[in-house]
Amino acid sequence: MATERTLSIIKPDATRRNLTGKINAKFEDAGLRIVAQKRIKLSAEQAGKFYEVHKDRPFYGELVEFMASEPVVVQVLEGENAIAKNREVMGATNPANADEGTIRKEFALSMGENSVHGSDAPETAKEEIAFFFSGLELVG
């Protein structure tokens, strides 16, 4: 198994409901370490740039608006197979299909307001981490 890093975002629906600590406890209980973290307010331009990969999808505008609506917590998680582990802890995108005990099953309000984002591959994780953090901010 390889030690990896992955980006995690606690989305506006979760920060609004003060769930940051409960969500982070799930990551830590799963063996992931938080090696960088900050609470920020994305502009629509920043959110649009981050989610640019989805620009041709019908939900893009709504996603950008949502992600810029309130603060988010961006963080880097580290651990053995961190990308897969994070995605397992998050649960399925649609909370109705998420396994019991996952973040989305417990905290998501809907498919759109699903509380968390996580990188889906090593290349994506590297790009997404660099979008929010400089190397000096990664203190694992």
Secondary structure, DSSP 8 states (H G I E B T S, - for coil): --EEEEEEEE-HHHHHTT-HHHHHHHHHHTT-EEEEEEEE---HHHHHHHTGGGTTSTTHHHHHHHHTTS-EEEEEEEEETHHHHHHHHH--SSGGGS-TTSHHHHH-SSSSS-SEEE--SHHHHHHHHHHH--GGG---
